[in-house]
Amino acid sequence: MYRQTSTRRKIFAAIILALIFIVFINLPVIRESAPSKFSRRLVLSIIYPFQYSFSVLFSKVTRSIGTVATLWRASRENEKLKEEIALLKARINTLSELAAENDALRRDLGFKKSNPYKFELLAAAVISRSPSNWFETVFINKGANDGLASDQAVICKDGIVGRTTEVGKFSSKVMLITDPESSIGVMKKGSGDLGIAVGGAMHSLQVKYVAAASSIDAGDEMLTSGVGGVFPKGIPVGIVTKISVRDYDIFKYVELKPLTDFAKLDRVFVVIK
């Protein structure tokens, strides 16, 4: 305790002496004297290294603080730009989707106006698909209240889609031509050679009862024949992709790829009779 008190007294006395010395050498009478000038130069020489070091340190700290502040502002601006870019991308995607939808609606409207088959058509949207892997069906947003009934042909701008099988007040179930339970009379475009197209695997069709002597060959386009009364005559069905026949067969084996892309089917037309 005594040592601490003694140390504080010594420090206090040293500070008092330093202050007295500084005041003394700066008195007008003393300041211009040679000893005073020498003392001031000596003090400046002693203080200068510390003063210079403090100045350099202060400058570096100031620059570092400025750099950190600049980096923080840049980071904030970068985050803001990222948000703006994400928003712009979302808007572009939305506009692209709207443009694609408008183009599709315009094509469908053009198809309905041109109506190459001269049928009375009712436009409908596909609202859902059957979750079953065994049947190929879709549901549309038109029903009995719109004048629909069972066994009405459903088409799109590319060709035949299927037929209505179940009709509610506001929606209907449509069996696609690729369903295993589906069958449709077809004929070769230009020749009239006949067959029956039935649903197969992977959105394909098999044409049965094609006479071995018929002219149907790979690459030929098949149309609805009108046989059976459900599907009007002359609607595109698909393109022949494979054909085979043995010498003793009376029928050809024919595979058909539908012209309608069922994976992208979203709008259809019901043929109103």
Secondary structure per residue as TSV (DSSP state, phi and psi in degrees):
chain	resnum	aa	ss	phi	psi
A	1	M	-	360.0	-42.6
A	2	Y	H	-64.5	-40.7
A	3	R	H	-64.8	-40.4
A	4	Q	H	-64.0	-42.9
A	5	T	H	-63.4	-42.6
A	6	S	H	-63.9	-39.9
A	7	T	H	-66.2	-43.1
A	8	R	H	-63.1	-37.8
A	9	R	H	-64.7	-40.1
A	10	K	H	-64.9	-42.5
A	11	I	H	-65.3	-42.7
A	12	F	H	-62.6	-42.1
A	13	A	H	-64.9	-39.6
A	14	A	H	-64.7	-39.6
A	15	I	H	-65.5	-42.9
A	16	I	H	-61.6	-43.9
A	17	L	H	-63.5	-39.5
A	18	A	H	-65.1	-40.9
A	19	L	H	-66.0	-42.7
A	20	I	H	-62.0	-39.8
A	21	F	H	-65.1	-43.6
A	22	I	H	-65.2	-42.4
A	23	V	H	-64.4	-40.1
A	24	F	H	-63.1	-46.0
A	25	I	H	-75.5	-12.8
A	26	N	T	-99.0	3.2
A	27	L	S	-64.8	141.6
A	28	P	H	-53.2	-37.5
A	29	V	H	-71.4	-37.6
A	30	I	H	-87.8	-31.0
A	31	R	H	-58.3	-35.8
A	32	E	T	-89.7	-1.0
A	33	S	S	-76.7	156.6
A	34	A	H	-61.4	-45.0
A	35	P	H	-60.8	-37.4
A	36	S	H	-66.0	-44.2
A	37	K	H	-61.1	-41.9
A	38	F	H	-62.3	-41.0
A	39	S	H	-64.9	-41.1
A	40	R	H	-65.7	-40.9
A	41	R	H	-63.0	-38.8
A	42	L	H	-63.9	-43.8
A	43	V	H	-63.9	-43.5
A	44	L	H	-62.1	-39.3
A	45	S	H	-64.1	-36.4
A	46	I	H	-73.6	-40.9
A	47	I	H	-76.2	-30.9
A	48	Y	H	-52.7	-48.6
A	49	P	H	-57.5	-40.9
A	50	F	H	-68.7	-39.6
A	51	Q	H	-64.4	-42.9
A	52	Y	H	-64.8	-44.9
A	53	S	H	-61.8	-42.3
A	54	F	H	-64.0	-39.2
A	55	S	H	-64.1	-45.3
A	56	V	H	-63.6	-45.0
A	57	L	H	-61.6	-43.9
A	58	F	H	-63.0	-39.4
A	59	S	H	-65.1	-43.2
A	60	K	H	-65.8	-42.1
A	61	V	H	-62.7	-41.8
A	62	T	H	-63.0	-44.4
A	63	R	H	-63.6	-40.9
A	64	S	H	-63.5	-43.0
A	65	I	H	-62.4	-41.3
A	66	G	H	-63.4	-40.8
A	67	T	H	-64.9	-43.6
A	68	V	H	-61.5	-43.1
A	69	A	H	-63.7	-41.0
A	70	T	H	-64.2	-43.9
A	71	L	H	-63.8	-38.4
A	72	W	H	-64.6	-43.9
A	73	R	H	-64.1	-41.1
A	74	A	H	-63.8	-39.6
A	75	S	H	-63.3	-43.4
A	76	R	H	-63.3	-43.0
A	77	E	H	-64.9	-37.9
A	78	N	H	-62.9	-43.9
A	79	E	H	-63.1	-40.8
A	80	K	H	-63.9	-41.9
A	81	L	H	-64.8	-38.9
A	82	K	H	-61.6	-42.1
A	83	E	H	-63.5	-42.2
A	84	E	H	-65.4	-39.9
A	85	I	H	-64.3	-44.0
A	86	A	H	-60.9	-40.8
A	87	L	H	-65.1	-42.5
A	88	L	H	-64.7	-40.3
A	89	K	H	-62.1	-42.4
A	90	A	H	-62.7	-41.0
A	91	R	H	-66.1	-40.1
A	92	I	H	-63.7	-43.8
A	93	N	H	-61.8	-41.7
A	94	T	H	-63.2	-44.5
A	95	L	H	-64.6	-38.0
A	96	S	H	-64.3	-42.6
A	97	E	H	-64.4	-41.8
A	98	L	H	-64.7	-39.9
A	99	A	H	-64.1	-43.0
A	100	A	H	-63.7	-41.1
A	101	E	H	-66.1	-40.7
A	102	N	H	-63.5	-39.7
A	103	D	H	-63.0	-42.8
A	104	A	H	-64.2	-43.1
A	105	L	H	-63.8	-37.9
A	106	R	H	-65.7	-40.9
A	107	R	H	-65.5	-42.8
A	108	D	H	-64.0	-40.4
A	109	L	H	-65.2	-39.4
A	110	G	H	-64.7	-39.3
A	111	F	H	-63.2	-43.4
A	112	K	H	-66.2	-38.1
A	113	K	H	-69.2	-43.6
A	114	S	H	-71.5	-38.2
A	115	N	-	41.5	70.0
A	116	P	T	-61.3	-21.0
A	117	Y	T	-93.4	-8.6
A	118	K	-	62.3	31.8
A	119	F	-	-93.1	163.0
A	120	E	E	-85.2	119.3
A	121	L	E	-114.9	144.0
A	122	L	E	-119.2	116.7
A	123	A	E	-72.0	142.4
A	124	A	E	-147.0	154.7
A	125	A	E	-108.0	141.7
A	126	V	E	-76.7	121.6
A	127	I	E	-106.4	-19.3
A	128	S	E	-165.8	169.5
A	129	R	E	-128.9	155.6
A	130	S	-	-68.1	132.2
A	131	P	-	-75.2	-10.2
A	132	S	-	-76.6	142.9
A	133	N	S	-86.8	-6.8
A	134	W	S	-92.2	-20.4
A	135	F	-	-128.9	146.9
A	136	E	-	-108.0	97.4
A	137	T	E	-138.8	154.1
A	138	V	E	-133.9	164.4
A	139	F	E	-119.7	137.5
A	140	I	E	-116.8	161.9
A	141	N	S	-91.1	27.8
A	142	K	-	-126.7	145.7
A	143	G	-	-147.0	-152.5
A	144	A	G	-60.7	-34.5
A	145	N	G	-64.2	-17.9
A	146	D	G	-101.1	6.4
A	147	G	T	91.9	13.3
A	148	L	-	-84.5	155.0
A	149	A	-	-144.4	172.0
A	150	S	S	-69.1	155.9
A	151	D	S	60.5	43.5
A	152	Q	-	-107.2	137.3
A	153	A	E	-68.6	140.8
A	154	V	E	-120.9	128.3
A	155	I	E	-129.9	171.8
A	156	C	E	-138.8	-178.7
A	157	K	T	-64.5	-21.5
A	158	D	T	-87.4	-23.3
A	159	G	E	155.2	-154.4
A	160	I	E	-74.5	143.5
A	161	V	E	-111.2	-51.9
A	162	G	E	169.2	-149.5
A	163	R	E	-144.4	152.3
A	164	T	E	-71.8	137.5
A	165	T	E	-119.7	-35.2
A	166	E	E	-132.8	130.9
A	167	V	E	-124.1	121.1
A	168	G	-	-100.7	-172.3
A	169	K	S	-67.0	-41.1
A	170	F	S	-119.5	-5.5
A	171	S	-	-149.8	163.7
A	172	S	E	-141.9	152.8
A	173	K	E	-98.4	132.8
A	174	V	E	-118.9	123.1
A	175	M	E	-85.8	122.5
A	176	L	E	-74.5	157.5
A	177	I	T	-68.8	-12.8
A	178	T	T	-89.1	-3.3
A	179	D	S	-66.9	139.3
A	180	P	T	-58.8	-23.1
A	181	E	T	-86.7	-5.4
A	182	S	-	-87.7	143.5
A	183	S	E	-144.8	142.5
A	184	I	E	-147.6	133.7
A	185	G	E	-71.3	130.9
A	186	V	E	-130.3	162.2
A	187	M	E	-146.2	153.8
A	188	K	E	-73.5	133.9
A	189	K	T	-65.1	123.9
A	190	G	T	97.4	-25.1
A	191	S	T	-116.8	-30.4
A	192	G	-	84.1	8.3
A	193	D	-	-62.2	132.5
A	194	L	E	-103.2	161.4
A	195	G	E	-169.8	178.8
A	196	I	E	-122.6	117.9
A	197	A	E	-89.8	125.9
A	198	V	E	-120.4	153.6
A	199	G	E	-65.9	145.3
A	200	G	-	-133.7	-167.9
A	201	A	S	-79.3	152.4
A	202	M	T	55.4	47.7
A	203	H	T	58.1	31.6
A	204	S	-	-108.2	170.1
A	205	L	E	-129.9	149.4
A	206	Q	E	-118.8	130.5
A	207	V	E	-97.8	116.5
A	208	K	E	-100.8	162.4
A	209	Y	E	60.8	36.1
A	210	V	E	-90.7	118.9
A	211	A	E	-58.5	138.6
A	212	A	T	-59.1	-28.2
A	213	A	T	-87.3	1.4
A	214	S	S	-70.3	163.3
A	215	S	-	-91.9	6.0
A	216	I	-	-65.0	131.4
A	217	D	-	-143.9	169.4
A	218	A	T	-58.9	136.8
A	219	G	T	95.1	-11.6
A	220	D	-	-73.7	148.3
A	221	E	E	-95.4	136.0
A	222	M	E	-109.4	138.7
A	223	L	E	-118.2	162.8
A	224	T	E	-65.9	141.0
A	225	S	-	-92.5	-15.8
A	226	G	-	85.6	-6.1
A	227	V	T	-70.5	131.3
A	228	G	T	106.1	-22.9
A	229	G	S	86.2	-13.8
A	230	V	S	-80.3	-47.2
A	231	F	S	-101.3	123.9
A	232	P	-	-61.1	157.2
A	233	K	T	-76.0	142.4
A	234	G	T	94.1	8.7
A	235	I	-	-88.5	131.9
A	236	P	E	-57.8	137.8
A	237	V	E	-113.7	-54.4
A	238	G	E	-177.1	-176.0
A	239	I	E	-114.7	134.9
A	240	V	E	-68.4	124.7
A	241	T	E	-108.2	-26.0
A	242	K	E	-149.1	141.3
A	243	I	E	-147.7	139.7
A	244	S	E	-151.2	150.7
A	245	V	-	-155.4	139.2
A	246	R	-	-101.3	162.2
A	247	D	T	-57.6	-36.6
A	248	Y	T	-95.1	1.1
A	249	D	-	-79.3	146.8
A	250	I	S	-98.4	-11.9
A	251	F	E	-125.5	150.2
A	252	K	E	-87.3	150.2
A	253	Y	E	-92.9	120.4
A	254	V	E	-129.1	129.7
A	255	E	E	-108.7	144.9
A	256	L	E	-132.2	133.3
A	257	K	E	-99.9	120.8
A	258	P	E	-61.9	146.9
A	259	L	S	-77.0	-25.8
A	260	T	S	-78.3	131.5
A	261	D	-	-88.7	95.5
A	262	F	G	-68.6	-23.7
A	263	A	G	-68.1	-26.0
A	264	K	G	-110.1	14.0
A	265	L	-	-70.2	120.2
A	266	D	-	-133.8	-20.0
A	267	R	E	-136.1	138.3
A	268	V	E	-138.1	174.6
A	269	F	E	-131.9	130.1
A	270	V	E	-93.3	129.9
A	271	V	E	-77.9	115.9
A	272	I	E	-93.8	120.5
A	273	K	-	-92.3	360.0
